[in-house]
């Protein structure tokens, strides 16, 4: 059942059975978080930077300085074990709870302008006096027990040049409570005393008021699913924080630049969210990205931006109805399509690529060689022509419109001819048929290039859902540029094609998968390594991922098709049940502003509709199942009776289904011990095992076989006996061991002159309580998915003299991670850290039997596993 679930999606029979059996709701204080590397950000609208909150609940501020929060009598660091939440479910105020026996610690993290700015109201909205801002940490500590007890808090900032800490110690009486405030500027300031006495509650209230004020002016969407409603609001916030001075960026601290392919949908989301002033500022970035030859470009030599920019400008006009603005930008649209007209005539008449765009690199399709003709580039260029022709008609340029329509016909003929040459029944990623699906899936979305019933569109949907790499996994398209990767926001384009085609229940299922692939703070990823629930390259929160979610929800409820308005094209039947309500207010559409309220009653649904009036739609359709007829309406609408959904879709039940069927992803590695040891062990309690004859690599010159690798060295790593996490380790000095200090196992990526072993054997011949390993990092393949039952890149095999074995897998993100990237392994103690390197400590509880030897074994994946030292805690 697990294999079927993960490889093909939801089996209907399984779904009904599990959803019937698993009706217990999630606890309110334990929201589901899909990701093991759950990042978030606090920050301000349009500032160049934001404070990233790591999976370990540390704050990353300027120059990658880290702020770590420690609590309790042993000053335990906050970690991945604490789930982040948002104030009221969507505000950019992060809430974290932790407990030390009977003492409860409640952390509130948020960002405000520096209190010293002249006009703090304006500074919330725009970086009026520089890019710096203030991070707040408010902590409430409560003794829930019946005896006086000790409580401690330490907030420590460490960076390249300095470190500082705020320390608190309290003696709390039974039931007693105390609060502490720590204020940390994103970038250093000369005098922090200027805001040392600022009132945290006042600034928290100002933050609350500011963000609520923004949302009160925009579109309101509320549906009978709390997660869906909160994620919609959180998506808007994500857009505003990642935006830099009005320029839309898909990430904060990653992808922190302008991409037209991302920005096009981000701008659409802002417009449909009713954030018109923000959108009007953001569209300027598109206009400035036109080359002298007319082509729009944000990523060098890639052609999709040209059509996307034309669609973006057309879409901006359709939502605003601003004719003067359209007149202003039309010349740029025309220059862009003129480039397309010229470019697609470069191939000779007898070429198999006659009439389509020239070959070019494509990162989405993972075709970087520039030797392929990208289908998505043609689709976007065709869409750009269609939008520009429509703009010409609107502006009364009938002759130009006719000229463009003739060009569109010729372009369609060329696309049809190129498709026939492929011999496929669907549109491939490139006309050479290579690549992973991307732009070729945007067939009916964001505008319809083909008929809804076009057999090639239907075949493409079937291909990606059922066949491509084995089909959808976790309701999501696979992206074959990386192994075992799924791609939610790209999957949304297939979902939207299904929406246009009327496949309502498929859309609802996709919608819940999309929601499932988010954090408890409603942050969305780019791609996902689903086998270990990691967003690749820590790309959370991804603003395009957030945009596509908000767009999907909006169009499930309100969708424009030409001169028609379609309502509730795909909603769960449960949202129409008695007592439920769907409410859409102040929603901009191609026809003007509208309001919608749908209320479930005993006999059916009631509709209150304030239809748009700027340019009223010719027809309004409303989609309802037969069991939920329209019993009352404030406006005349045409009801389309759709099929009943076979399953009752609900987010909490969906999560339970996932947890039940994907149980292997939640397995805990047995036998691991918590570090650091408190108190540290006595020196005579430990035996440091000798790795000198086994070491094979110099950490200071070429740790992974590459000579002169620049900064990628274990620079300043201490050698000799080092106590780490309460455990002494003997770190080999390569100067005293023929240039060998680390054990590095085999990698297929290593230089051919390096013959690293597939395994080593460490003799022990002693009984002990615990074994401690220093290393647990790997090189060459930072996101290595591993292999076997655990998805491991390597393993320790402890072989006992009675013949039994104890195996500890090294799993990327769990018990190991990349040596030079930010730490992400959940079940290790970060023992040593430099720039850019780190080493982890892993502790294992042993059987009460003598150990013969320990085997450190590579499992044949690209990663090169590293071991620095091993220490045995002896029995006593």
Buried (B, 14 or more C-beta within 10 A) or exposed (E): EEEEBBEBBBBEEBBBEBBEEBEEEBEEEEBBBBBBBBBBBBBBBBBBBBBBBBBBBBBBBBEEBBBBBBBBBEBBBBEBEBBBBBBEBBBBBBBBBBEBEBBBBBBBBBBBBBBBBEEBEEBBBBBBBEBBBBBBBBBBBBBBBEEEBEBBBBBBBBBEEEEEEBEBEBEBEEEBBBEBBBBBBBBBBEEEEEBEEBEBEEBBEBBBEBBEEBBEEBBBBBBBBEBBBBBBBBBBBBBBBBBBEBBBBBBBBBBBEBBBBBBBBBBBBBBBBBBBEBBBBBBEBBBEBBEEEBBBBBBEEBBBBBBBBBBBBBBBBBBBBBEEBBEEBBEBBBBBBBBBBEBBEBBEEEEEBBBBBBBBBBBBBBBEEEEBBBBBBBBBBBBBBBBBBBBBBBBEBEEBBEBBBEBBEEBBEBBEBBBEEBEBEBBBBBBBEBBBBBBBBBBBBBBBBBEBEBEBBBBBBBBBBEEBBEBBBBBBBBBBBBBBBBBBBBBBBBBBBBBBBBBBBBBBBBBBBBBBBBBBBBBBBBBBBBBBBBBBBBBBBBBBBBBBBBBBBBBBBBBBBEEBBBBBBBBBBBBBBEEBBBBBBBBBBBBBBBBBBBBBBEEBBBBBBBBBEEEEBEEBBBBBBEEBEBEEBEEEBEBBEBEEBEBBBBBBBBBBBBBBBBEEBEEEBEBBBEBBBEEBBEEEBBBBBEBEEBBBBBBBBBBBBBEEEEEBBBEEBEBEEBBBBBBBBBBBBBEEBEBBBBBBBBBEEBEEEBEBBEBBBBEBEEBBBBBBBBBBBBBBBBBBBBEEEBBBBBBBBBBBEEEEEBBBBBBBBBBBBBBBBBBBBBBBBBBBBBEBBBBBBBBBBBBEBBBBBBBBBBBBBBBBBBBBBBBBBBEE
